[in-house]
Amino acid sequence: MIVPDPKAVRRQLTRYAALRIAQSEHAVPARARELEDVSYTLCVMMGTTSVQDAIARADALLAEDQHKEKENDGEGDLSLVG
């Protein structure tokens, strides 16, 4: 499976959350369609058929990415203090 760019996943999750909140506060047909589009995009990006599974996989991907970033912190550090 091709692993999506964590930044793109984060953007889609942010859009999804913002649309869900806005739609729950004031339902608008155009926003509902946009939410469907974002949900579909998340599913495609994460290789799932349900938005709940896509969110779970996206969360796992972002957690793994954050863990990798922490592991790489200081890598290549040339300071003598350490």
N, CA and C atoms as a LAMMPS dump frame, in Angstrom:
ITEM: TIMESTEP
0
ITEM: NUMBER OF ATOMS
246
ITEM: BOX BOUNDS ff ff ff
-5.0000000000000000e+02 5.0000000000000000e+02
-5.0000000000000000e+02 5.0000000000000000e+02
-5.0000000000000000e+02 5.0000000000000000e+02
ITEM: ATOMS id mol type element x y z
1 1 1 N 0.838 -1.186 0
2 1 2 C 0 0 0
3 1 3 C 0.88 1.245 0
4 2 1 N 0.518 2.217 -0.778
5 2 2 C 1.224 3.49 -0.799
6 2 3 C 0.848 4.259 0.462
7 3 1 N 1.856 4.751 1.155
8 3 2 C 1.61 5.5 2.389
9 3 3 C 1.455 6.977 2.041
10 4 1 N 0.321 7.568 2.406
11 4 2 C 0.107 8.979 2.072
12 4 3 C 0.998 9.896 2.905
13 5 1 N 1.216 11.077 2.387
14 5 2 C 2.003 12.081 3.087
15 5 3 C 1.278 12.485 4.371
16 6 1 N 1.934 12.385 5.521
17 6 2 C 1.29 12.743 6.788
18 6 3 C 0.72 14.161 6.799
19 7 1 N 1.378 15.097 6.12
20 7 2 C 0.864 16.47 6.085
21 7 3 C -0.471 16.542 5.347
22 8 1 N -0.591 15.793 4.258
23 8 2 C -1.846 15.767 3.509
24 8 3 C -2.945 15.104 4.335
25 9 1 N -2.595 14.057 5.045
26 9 2 C -3.561 13.379 5.911
27 9 3 C -4.025 14.326 7.006
28 10 1 N -3.084 15.021 7.616
29 10 2 C -3.421 15.967 8.687
30 10 3 C -4.372 17.055 8.162
31 11 1 N -4.116 17.555 6.958
32 11 2 C -5 18.567 6.366
33 11 3 C -6.417 18.028 6.175
34 12 1 N -6.512 16.798 5.669
35 12 2 C -7.837 16.21 5.452
36 12 3 C -8.565 15.976 6.775
37 13 1 N -7.849 15.51 7.786
38 13 2 C -8.472 15.309 9.095
39 13 3 C -8.958 16.63 9.682
40 14 1 N -8.178 17.675 9.493
41 14 2 C -8.571 18.997 9.988
42 14 3 C -9.821 19.481 9.275
43 15 1 N -9.846 19.328 7.952
44 15 2 C -11.038 19.713 7.177
45 15 3 C -12.248 18.913 7.613
46 16 1 N -12.048 17.603 7.792
47 16 2 C -13.145 16.738 8.21
48 16 3 C -13.712 17.194 9.556
49 17 1 N -12.836 17.424 10.519
50 17 2 C -13.282 17.837 11.855
51 17 3 C -14.008 19.176 11.802
52 18 1 N -13.456 20.126 11.073
53 18 2 C -14.079 21.448 10.981
54 18 3 C -15.464 21.36 10.334
55 19 1 N -15.573 20.566 9.286
56 19 2 C -16.868 20.409 8.614
57 19 3 C -17.879 19.69 9.489
58 20 1 N -17.426 18.674 10.219
59 20 2 C -18.346 17.965 11.129
60 20 3 C -18.886 18.915 12.191
61 21 1 N -18.009 19.733 12.757
62 21 2 C -18.433 20.682 13.784
63 21 3 C -19.411 21.693 13.189
64 22 1 N -19.042 22.286 12.06
65 22 2 C -19.898 23.293 11.429
66 22 3 C -21.249 22.7 11.042
67 23 1 N -21.241 21.496 10.51
68 23 2 C -22.488 20.86 10.085
69 23 3 C -23.37 20.523 11.285
70 24 1 N -22.756 20.14 12.407
71 24 2 C -23.563 19.819 13.588
72 24 3 C -24.172 21.079 14.206
73 25 1 N -23.485 22.206 14.035
74 25 2 C -24 23.473 14.563
75 25 3 C -25.097 24.051 13.685
76 26 1 N -24.951 23.877 12.381
77 26 2 C -25.946 24.424 11.437
78 26 3 C -25.859 23.629 10.143
79 27 1 N -26.793 22.721 9.971
80 27 2 C -26.789 21.852 8.794
81 27 3 C -27.083 22.645 7.523
82 28 1 N -26.209 22.468 6.543
83 28 2 C -26.334 23.129 5.245
84 28 3 C -26.052 22.074 4.173
85 29 1 N -26.912 21.949 3.163
86 29 2 C -26.71 20.92 2.132
87 29 3 C -25.333 20.983 1.449
88 30 1 N -24.869 22.173 1.133
89 30 2 C -23.561 22.292 0.466
90 30 3 C -22.447 21.784 1.367
91 31 1 N -22.541 22.065 2.648
92 31 2 C -21.532 21.604 3.603
93 31 3 C -21.606 20.084 3.752
94 32 1 N -22.801 19.544 3.702
95 32 2 C -22.967 18.092 3.781
96 32 3 C -22.272 17.413 2.605
97 33 1 N -22.413 17.995 1.412
98 33 2 C -21.736 17.442 0.233
99 33 3 C -20.224 17.543 0.386
100 34 1 N -19.754 18.674 0.883
101 34 2 C -18.307 18.834 1.086
102 34 3 C -17.795 17.83 2.11
103 35 1 N -18.572 17.596 3.154
104 35 2 C -18.194 16.613 4.168
105 35 3 C -18.129 15.216 3.56
106 36 1 N -19.067 14.894 2.682
107 36 2 C -19.031 13.611 1.978
108 36 3 C -17.769 13.497 1.127
109 37 1 N -17.416 14.571 0.436
110 37 2 C -16.205 14.569 -0.398
111 37 3 C -14.949 14.359 0.438
112 38 1 N -14.864 15.062 1.547
113 38 2 C -13.694 14.932 2.421
114 38 3 C -13.634 13.525 3.019
115 39 1 N -14.788 13.003 3.405
116 39 2 C -14.851 11.638 3.948
117 39 3 C -14.366 10.627 2.908
118 40 1 N -14.843 10.783 1.68
119 40 2 C -14.427 9.894 0.599
120 40 3 C -12.913 9.992 0.368
121 41 1 N -12.393 11.213 0.357
122 41 2 C -10.96 11.416 0.144
123 41 3 C -10.15 10.742 1.248
124 42 1 N -10.596 10.879 2.494
125 42 2 C -9.911 10.209 3.599
126 42 3 C -9.913 8.695 3.406
127 43 1 N -11.054 8.16 2.994
128 43 2 C -11.146 6.718 2.765
129 43 3 C -10.178 6.263 1.672
130 44 1 N -10.129 7.008 0.589
131 44 2 C -9.216 6.658 -0.51
132 44 3 C -7.766 6.758 -0.045
133 45 1 N -7.431 7.846 0.641
134 45 2 C -6.055 8.043 1.106
135 45 3 C -5.6 6.916 2.035
136 46 1 N -6.528 6.455 2.881
137 46 2 C -6.164 5.479 3.893
138 46 3 C -6.504 4.043 3.493
139 47 1 N -7.094 3.862 2.303
140 47 2 C -7.396 2.52 1.804
141 47 3 C -8.496 1.82 2.578
142 48 1 N -9.541 2.56 2.94
143 48 2 C -10.647 1.98 3.689
144 48 3 C -11.96 2.257 2.974
145 49 1 N -13.026 1.655 3.485
146 49 2 C -14.347 1.918 2.925
147 49 3 C -15.246 2.655 3.909
148 50 1 N -14.781 2.852 5.141
149 50 2 C -15.573 3.62 6.108
150 50 3 C -14.731 4.753 6.671
151 51 1 N -15.374 5.869 6.921
152 51 2 C -14.651 7.033 7.421
153 51 3 C -14.093 6.762 8.826
154 52 1 N -14.792 5.967 9.619
155 52 2 C -14.285 5.642 10.955
156 52 3 C -12.968 4.872 10.866
157 53 1 N -12.9 3.905 9.939
158 53 2 C -11.655 3.164 9.732
159 53 3 C -10.565 4.077 9.18
160 54 1 N -10.941 4.981 8.292
161 54 2 C -9.968 5.911 7.716
162 54 3 C -9.38 6.811 8.803
163 55 1 N -10.214 7.289 9.708
164 55 2 C -9.739 8.146 10.794
165 55 3 C -8.812 7.367 11.707
166 56 1 N -9.173 6.132 12.018
167 56 2 C -8.321 5.304 12.88
168 56 3 C -6.957 5.07 12.235
169 57 1 N -6.949 4.759 10.943
170 57 2 C -5.668 4.549 10.244
171 57 3 C -4.875 5.843 10.139
172 58 1 N -5.572 6.938 9.906
173 58 2 C -4.892 8.233 9.817
174 58 3 C -4.259 8.583 11.157
175 59 1 N -4.984 8.36 12.232
176 59 2 C -4.426 8.619 13.569
177 59 3 C -3.188 7.77 13.817
178 60 1 N -3.245 6.499 13.425
179 60 2 C -2.095 5.61 13.606
180 60 3 C -0.909 6.078 12.76
181 61 1 N -1.177 6.484 11.531
182 61 2 C -0.113 6.981 10.651
183 61 3 C 0.543 8.218 11.248
184 62 1 N -0.264 9.142 11.742
185 62 2 C 0.283 10.376 12.305
186 62 3 C 1.048 10.105 13.599
187 63 1 N 0.579 9.155 14.396
188 63 2 C 1.297 8.794 15.618
189 63 3 C 2.649 8.178 15.271
190 64 1 N 2.662 7.319 14.257
191 64 2 C 3.915 6.704 13.814
192 64 3 C 4.872 7.764 13.268
193 65 1 N 4.335 8.699 12.497
194 65 2 C 5.157 9.77 11.941
195 65 3 C 5.752 10.633 13.057
196 66 1 N 4.951 10.928 14.053
197 66 2 C 5.441 11.729 15.18
198 66 3 C 6.53 10.97 15.931
199 67 1 N 6.345 9.666 16.087
200 67 2 C 7.349 8.842 16.767
201 67 3 C 8.666 8.86 15.98
202 68 1 N 8.583 8.742 14.666
203 68 2 C 9.785 8.782 13.819
204 68 3 C 10.489 10.132 13.943
205 69 1 N 9.716 11.215 13.989
206 69 2 C 10.314 12.545 14.127
207 69 3 C 11.062 12.665 15.445
208 70 1 N 10.491 12.125 16.506
209 70 2 C 11.148 12.18 17.815
210 70 3 C 12.429 11.361 17.819
211 71 1 N 12.398 10.208 17.153
212 71 2 C 13.595 9.375 17.06
213 71 3 C 14.705 10.09 16.304
214 72 1 N 14.341 10.871 15.302
215 72 2 C 15.32 11.555 14.469
216 72 3 C 15.801 12.865 15.074
217 73 1 N 15.135 13.353 16.121
218 73 2 C 15.591 14.579 16.783
219 73 3 C 17.005 14.36 17.306
220 74 1 N 17.86 15.274 16.973
221 74 2 C 19.24 15.171 17.431
222 74 3 C 20.115 14.349 16.523
223 75 1 N 19.536 13.619 15.584
224 75 2 C 20.338 12.839 14.655
225 75 3 C 21.123 13.802 13.776
226 76 1 N 22.382 13.574 13.671
227 76 2 C 23.219 14.466 12.891
228 76 3 C 23.688 15.678 13.69
229 77 1 N 23.392 15.685 14.983
230 77 2 C 23.8 16.774 15.867
231 77 3 C 25.315 16.707 16.05
232 78 1 N 25.99 17.777 15.726
233 78 2 C 27.453 17.785 15.788
234 78 3 C 27.99 18.423 17.055
235 79 1 N 27.119 18.781 17.976
236 79 2 C 27.613 19.43 19.194
237 79 3 C 28.378 18.426 20.05
238 80 1 N 29.308 18.924 20.821
239 80 2 C 30.125 18.079 21.683
240 80 3 C 29.464 17.885 23.042
241 81 1 N 28.437 18.652 23.322
242 81 2 C 27.716 18.543 24.582
243 81 3 C 26.553 17.603 24.347
244 82 1 N 26.39 16.659 25.196
245 82 2 C 25.317 15.826 24.837
246 82 3 C 24.781 14.933 25.796
